[in-house]
């Protein structure tokens, strides 16, 4: 009886294992990111807002692991982030405490709002108009926890503009407009991080198979890939040595550029052009090209992009 039960159990396990889809061993390793916080130099309470937007961006970039916001907030407060912009060593210590590879810190340095009043003649009727414009500047640093050095730094600038009518006394009353416009400009500024992070820390995969002009790549929807995503294929060439520093220099050869046609959970495929399909080989490096910005609010226009 025991022998029959064991035989039946092993048969079930074998059938289930055979029916389960094979798991792909991929080269890409997710890096863990902690968005610690942004210090507010403007006095307008924009630091937490910039922090929230940056965390939303890294949550959207699914090839990163994002540290829990509660744990990141506590570490940021403990490091004194509420009183000054954190330096690289402090950010690195936060990363070590949270088990992160990268730590994002920064500060909101400027938030301005200006309004211009104008009047136009529309078929003999004088029309008064108020044109408001907000601008926000945000300094951002991404610190490599292991080395304690800055892996990426930039100043992001966002704008928002709107038109509204003056009051009965023909005065442009700005109070109802300043706060929302600056909030939208803050989103516009920090949204610039979305594309810059993808360019500095690109999603990288490998060609795993090429057959009948179809190239299979080892990244899929679980890493944020969608149909239509553009990519470039490279092949590692000869490694050269710098004659002065002695450092090795990679010589990567660009093979082709194309876009993804079909996406599965852990891989995707693309139909290559005839003239390049014979050039592409398993093991070639594939780099996903950066996508555009994530504009979450219904902007009223005037943005410089």
Secondary structure, DSSP 8 states (H G I E B T S, - for coil): -HHHHHHHHHHHHHHHHHHS------S---EEEEEEEEEESSSSS-HHHHHHHHHHHHHHSTTEEE--HHHHHHHHHHTTTTTS---HHHHHHHHHHHT-SEEEEEEEEEEEEEEEEEEEEETTEEEEEEEEEEEEEEEEEEEETTT-SEEEEEEEEEEEEEEE---TTS----HHHHHHHHHHHHHHHHHHHHHHHHHHS--EEEEEEEETTEEEES--GGGT--TT-EEEEEEE---EE-TTT--EE--EEEEEEEE--EE-SS-EEEE--HHHHTT--TT-EEEE--------S---S----
